[in-house]
Amino acid sequence: MTNTGRSRGLVSSITDLEEALTRIVRIISTNRSKSNREQRITKASVIRAYIDAMSSITLDYEEIPNEKEIVRRLLEALTSQD
């Protein structure tokens, strides 16, 4: 998978999830200057940030049959806010 910082699909296992989070933390950490390292960024930091960001998006929560549909609706909501 190309390192675009954005997942191409659903994470299929806990191992995939942990690898994705590790990759995101590594990308963030390596792209910060020393003067911008006041807080350690962890996997938990990334998860909290995602939850905070997603909580602020208006999303249709009616009749969601599966995780794939949640992802589709989130992506749709994110692209419509541009």
Beta strands, then each sheet from edge to edge (+ up, - down):
end
